[in-house]
Amino acid sequence: MGVTTQDIFGEASGAVPASEGSYGEAPSGFRLPKETRLGPVSLQVADLARSIEFYEEVLGFRTVSGEGSSVVLAARGDHAPIIELREYPGAKPTPVRSRLGLYHFAILLPDRPSLGRFVKHLAAIGVRAGSSDHLVSEAFYLQDPDNLGIEVYADRPRNTWMRVGRQLMMATDPIDINSLVASADGPWAGMPAGTTIGHVHLHVGDIATASAFYSDAMGFDRIVWHYPGALFLSAGGYHHHLGTNTWAGRAPSPAPDEAQLLGWTVQLPDDAARTALAESLTRAGHAPERNEMGLVTRDPWGTSIRFTVAPAH
């Protein structure tokens, strides 16, 4: 969805630097710690071999473990799990923008030169991608073989971020491809060390319910709320760990036999924070359950969220 800076903030934006603590709206109760990050995403795909080829050859991941109908992918530079692929043989491709749940998951590269190398790699293998300058980041968009949406991006330094009032400035402006490609400092060698899941963006049924669940109950700060049909939320002043939008309209949730996001992961800094989060969700009527994935709950549209404690370094 193309939304420019002018569309949101107008000609006289009154923009000022977004210093720490100067933007966003905190929830009234539990608030996620600033150290909160995202962990792996789990995807249901139709053909595991086909998906592995795409995620390794196009995106530059590597398979680090696998058993039966599932594999775990990591960056070429380290072993931290980033994506789990689970095969549902013959699963139908997800109809683009006609299901609740995944809009895209976003792979965060450690720096701008890494993104420049990735873009040159896409050009070299003939893969087309959409692109956007979001002011806080530069991003490229692809679909995997099952039509699951993917963003690959790099953040701009926080000291360049701007705000208008309490909202961080974000938009969908044209990207300066030439400048980005010029930043590449060598050949593409796959996803580098430090690559993570930066954020997840979901189709939801309505923004008010998304805010009640993800901010009031789960503890994310509201960061941008004037973006048409969308709400962006985060912990620790990040531009967003979670995007929610209503651009799919009155869409159903994916059927069991469709490609889809099976779940995403929120990593807390310690057990005390995870316990406090579970208590907040329980008070709001969304008590997490323990299963083979750990501590898990579902949002009002059925998307699964797992809560883990970040591994010690």
Residue pairs with C-beta under 8 A, 6 or more apart in sequence:
1 172
1 228
1 229
1 245
1 247
2 132
2 172
3 171
3 172
3 227
3 228
4 171
4 172
4 173
5 13
5 135
5 169
5 171
5 173
7 171
7 228
8 169
8 170
8 171
8 226
8 227
8 228
9 15
9 164
9 169
9 171
13 164
13 169
14 164
14 165
15 162
15 163
15 164
15 169
16 22
16 162
16 163
16 164
17 159
17 161
17 162
17 163
18 158
18 161
18 162
18 163
18 168
18 169
20 237
21 237
22 163
22 166
23 163
23 166
23 167
23 168
23 223
23 237
24 166
24 167
24 168
24 221
24 222
24 223
24 234
24 237
25 166
25 215
25 221
25 222
25 225
26 221
27 215
27 216
27 219
27 220
27 221
28 216
29 216
29 219
29 280
29 283
30 217
30 218
30 219
30 276
30 277
30 279
30 280
31 219
31 221
31 235
32 218
32 219
32 220
32 221
32 235
32 236
32 266
32 268
32 273
32 277
33 235
33 236
33 268
33 269
33 273
34 235
34 236
34 237
35 235
35 236
35 268
35 269
35 310
36 235
36 236
36 241
36 266
36 267
36 268
36 269
36 273
37 196
37 241
37 267
37 310
38 196
38 197
38 198
38 199
38 200
38 241
38 264
38 265
38 266
38 267
39 81
39 197
39 264
39 265
39 266
39 267
39 306
39 308
39 310
40 72
40 81
40 82
40 83
40 84
40 197
40 264
40 265
41 82
41 83
41 84
41 105
41 197
41 200
41 261
41 263
41 264
41 265
42 83
42 84
42 86
42 261
42 262
42 263
42 264
43 51
43 83
43 84
43 85
43 86
43 144
43 146
43 148
43 259
43 260
43 261
43 262
44 86
44 87
44 88
44 91
44 258
44 259
44 260
44 261
44 262
45 51
45 85
45 86
45 87
45 88
45 91
45 144
45 145
45 146
45 148
45 259
46 87
46 88
46 89
46 90
46 91
46 92
46 93
46 145
46 146
46 259
47 87
47 89
47 145
48 69
48 70
48 71
48 85
48 87
50 145
51 85
51 87
51 144
51 145
51 146
52 63
52 71
52 85
54 144
54 145
55 61
55 73
55 83
55 85
55 144
56 62
56 63
56 73
57 125
58 122
58 125
58 127
58 142
59 107
59 142
59 150
59 152
59 191
60 75
60 76
60 118
60 121
60 188
60 189
60 190
60 191
61 73
61 74
61 75
61 76
61 82
61 83
61 190
61 191
62 73
62 74
62 75
62 76
62 190
63 71
63 72
63 73
64 72
64 73
64 74
64 79
64 81
65 71
65 72
66 72
69 86
69 87
69 89
70 84
70 85
70 86
70 87
71 84
71 85
72 81
72 83
72 84
73 81
73 82
73 83
73 84
73 85
74 80
74 81
74 82
75 82
75 190
75 191
75 192
75 193
75 194
75 195
76 189
76 190
76 191
76 192
76 193
77 190
77 191
77 192
77 193
77 194
77 195
78 193
78 194
80 196
82 107
82 191
82 195
82 196
82 197
84 262
86 262
88 256
88 257
88 259
90 257
91 146
91 257
91 258
91 259
92 255
92 257
92 258
92 259
93 145
93 146
93 147
93 258
93 259
94 102
94 146
94 147
94 148
94 254
94 258
94 259
94 260
95 147
96 143
96 147
96 149
97 103
97 203
97 247
97 248
97 251
98 248
98 251
99 203
99 248
99 251
99 252
99 253
99 254
99 258
99 260
100 202
100 203
100 204
100 205
100 248
100 251
100 252
100 253
100 254
100 301
100 302
100 303
101 202
101 203
101 253
101 254
101 260
101 261
101 301
101 302
101 303
102 148
102 149
102 200
102 201
102 202
102 203
102 260
102 261
102 303
103 149
103 201
103 202
103 203
103 243
103 245
103 247
103 248
104 141
104 148
104 149
104 150
104 151
104 200
104 201
105 148
105 149
105 150
105 151
105 197
105 199
105 200
105 201
105 261
105 264
106 139
106 150
106 151
106 152
106 153
106 197
106 198
106 199
106 200
106 201
107 150
107 151
107 152
107 153
107 191
107 195
107 196
107 197
107 198
108 153
108 154
108 155
108 195
108 196
108 197
108 198
108 199
109 115
109 118
109 152
109 153
109 154
109 191
109 192
109 194
109 195
110 154
110 192
110 193
110 194
110 195
111 154
112 138
112 154
112 180
112 183
113 183
113 184
113 185
113 186
114 154
114 192
114 195
115 138
115 140
115 152
115 153
115 154
115 180
115 183
116 180
116 181
116 182
116 183
116 184
116 185
117 184
117 185
117 186
117 187
117 188
117 189
118 140
118 152
118 188
119 129
119 140
119 177
119 180
119 181
119 184
120 181
120 184
120 188
121 188
122 128
122 129
122 140
124 188
127 142
129 140
129 141
129 142
129 152
130 140
130 141
130 142
131 138
131 139
131 140
131 141
131 174
131 175
131 177
132 138
132 139
132 141
132 172
132 173
132 174
132 175
133 139
133 171
133 172
133 173
133 174
133 175
133 176
134 153
134 170
134 171
134 172
134 173
134 239
135 156
135 161
135 162
135 169
135 170
135 171
135 173
136 155
136 156
136 161
136 168
136 169
136 170
136 239
137 153
137 154
137 155
137 156
137 239
138 153
138 154
138 156
138 175
138 180
139 151
139 152
139 153
139 175
140 151
140 152
140 153
141 149
141 150
141 151
141 152
142 149
142 150
142 152
143 149
143 150
144 150
146 259
147 259
148 259
148 260
148 261
149 201
151 201
153 198
155 198
155 239
158 237
161 168
161 169
161 239
162 168
162 169
163 169
167 223
167 224
167 225
167 226
168 223
168 224
168 232
168 239
170 224
170 227
170 232
170 239
170 240
197 264
197 265
198 241
199 234
199 240
199 241
199 242
199 243
200 241
200 242
200 243
200 261
200 264
201 242
201 243
201 244
201 245
202 210
202 242
202 243
202 244
202 245
202 261
202 299
202 301
202 303
203 244
203 245
203 246
203 247
203 248
203 251
203 301
204 210
204 244
204 245
204 246
204 299
204 300
204 301
205 246
205 300
205 301
206 246
207 225
207 229
207 230
207 231
207 244
207 246
209 300
210 231
210 244
210 299
210 300
211 222
211 225
211 231
211 233
212 284
213 284
213 286
213 299
213 300
214 220
214 233
214 242
214 244
214 299
215 221
215 222
215 233
216 284
217 280
217 281
217 283
217 284
217 286
218 266
218 277
218 280
218 281
218 305
219 235
219 277
219 280
220 233
220 234
220 235
220 241
220 242
221 233
221 234
221 235
221 237
222 231
222 232
222 233
223 232
223 233
223 234
223 238
223 239
223 240
224 230
224 231
224 232
224 239
224 240
225 231
225 232
229 245
229 246
229 247
230 243
230 244
230 245
230 246
230 247
231 243
231 244
231 245
232 239
232 240
232 242
232 243
232 244
233 240
233 241
233 242
233 243
233 244
234 240
234 241
234 242
235 241
241 266
253 301
253 302
254 260
261 303
262 304
263 293
263 296
263 303
263 304
263 305
263 306
264 303
264 304
264 305
264 306
265 305
265 306
265 307
265 308
266 277
266 305
266 306
266 307
266 308
267 308
267 309
267 310
268 274
268 277
268 307
268 308
268 309
268 310
269 309
269 310
270 309
271 309
274 295
274 307
274 308
274 309
277 307
278 287
278 288
278 295
278 307
281 287
281 288
281 297
282 288
286 297
286 298
287 297
288 295
288 296
288 297
288 307
289 295
289 296
289 297
290 296
293 304
293 306
294 306
294 307
294 308
295 306
295 307
295 308
296 304
296 305
296 306
296 307
297 304
297 305
297 307
298 304
298 305
299 305
